[in-house]
């Protein structure tokens, strides 16, 4: 009986991994986009490239916010998002849930209570609360400059940090562009 459960879990995990790798945006890689000249900041804007290095074991989608405005719901490992930002302060935030801490805590807490009883609730409810939308990186945008922000897995959730162009180009080179039409980049 235990063998059947283990096999079912392994089969489900494999299906999720295969589905997540086969679906999602198929834009050009950073290297391909850079060669075309498409990743150049506009004269009166700064270009912010938010990326997450490829990794074979994580497939979740994340929401990314710029100054509290949702800019994408599809950020995931192995992808990057280009954002034209107005000069001045830019706050970037992210969340793996809906962005609504009350909704996420309630959903996870109820599911944890049903599936894991009081112990499941006690473990998962604080983690759901920690997953709420929270500012992760702050930048001071200067027109005609390009900024690189790396997303990575922290202790309990995703994190963001500004990195140098040199460091970013090692991690972003194989990432796929989520919003490849330069003329329609979201504006701040």
N, C-alpha and C positions, 0 to 999 in steps of 0.2 A: 504494500500500500504506500509506504514512504517513497519507494522508488518511482512510482507513478506520479506522485506529487512533485518530486524533484525533476523528473523528465518534463512534466508540464510547465514548470517554472522556467527551465532552461529553454524550452521551445518558445515560450512567450517572450523571454528576453531576446532571443535570436530574432524573432519576428519584429519586435520593436526596433532593434538595431538595423535590420535590413530595410524596414520601411522608412526609418528616419534618414538613412543614407540615400535611399532612392528618391525621396521626395524633397521638396523645398526648392529655393531659388537656384537657378543654374546660370547666374551671371558670369561675366568674365572674371578671371583671377585678378588680384591686385597687380601682378606683374604684367598681364595682358593689358589691363586698363591704363596702367602708367605709360606703357609704350605708345598708346594712341594719343596721349596728351589730355585725356578726359579728366584727370584728377588734378586740375589746376584751380586754385581759388579765384573767385571773381574779384574784380578790382576793389569793390567796396565791402567785401565779405571776407571772413576767414573760413577755411575749409577744415572741418573736424572729421577725422576718420576714426570711427569706433570699431574695433575688431576683437575677435576671439579666436585664438590659434586653434587649428584643427586638433581633434582628439577623438579616438575611435569609440570611447565608452560613454559619452554623454550626448543626449539628443534633445534635451528640453529646449523650448523656445523662451526667450526673455523679452520683456518690454523695456524700451529705453526712452527716457524723457529728457528733453532739453528745456530748462527753465519751466518745469512742470507741465510742458506740452508733450503728449505722446508722439514720438517720431517713428517708432516701429514696434510691432508686436512679434517680429520674426527673427530677432537676433539669436544666433546660436553659434556653437563652435564651428570654426572653419569658414566664417563669413565676416564681412565688414560692411559698414553703413557710412555713407558720405552725407555730411550735413553742412549746408551753407549757414554760417552763423554771423549775426550782426556784431559789429565791434562792441566791446565791453564785457561785462561779466557773463559767463555761461556756466550754469550748474547742470551737471549730468546726473541722472538717477536711473536706477534699474530695479526690476522686480521679476521674479519668476512666476508670480501669481497674477491676479487681476489688477493689482495696484491698490486695491481696497482692502486694507488690513482687517477690517471688521468682517467682510465677506470671506476672506481667505481663512482667517482664524476660525470662524464659525463652521465653514465647510470641512476643514481639516480636523477640527476638534470633534465634530459630530461623527465623521468617518472613523476617527481614531477610537472614540468611545465605543462605537458599534463593533469595530474589528478587533480592538485590543483591550477593551474594557477600561477601567480606571487607569491602569498603568499606561496603556496606549495613549489615552487622553493626556496624562501628566507629561509624557515625553513629547508628543507632537504639537500640542497647543502652543508652548513657548517657541518652538521652531517656526510655526506658521506666523506668529507675531513678528519674529525676527526677519521674516521674508518680505515684510511690507516695503513699499516704495520708499527709498531713502536716498538722499544725495550721496553720490559716490565720488564725484570728481568736480573740481572747479577750475575754470580756465579764464584768463583775461584775453579775449580775442582782439587781435590786431588785424586790420584789413590786409589782404594778399598773403597771409601766412597760412601754413598748413600745420595742424595739430594732430597728434596720434594719441588715442586713448585705448589702452588694452583692457579688456574684460578678462577676468581670471577667477578661478574658484578659490574662495577664501575658506575660513574655518567652517562656517555653517551655510554660506551662500556666495553668490557672485559678488565680485568686487570690481572696481575700476581704478586705473591709475594712468596719468599722463606719462608717456615715454618719449625718448628722443627718436628722431627720424631713423638713426642708425639701428637702434634696438628694435624699433617697430618693423622695419623692412625685413628683418630676419623672421619675425613671427607672422607677418601679414602676407608675405609673398604668395602663398598658395590659397589664401582665403578668397572666397567668391563674393562678388559685389551684390549686395541685396537690392540696391536701387540704382541700376546702371544708366538711367537716362539723366545725364548731367543737366539738361535744360529744365528738368522738373524736380530738382532737389528741393526738399522742404526748406523753407526760409524762416529765420527767427525774426 
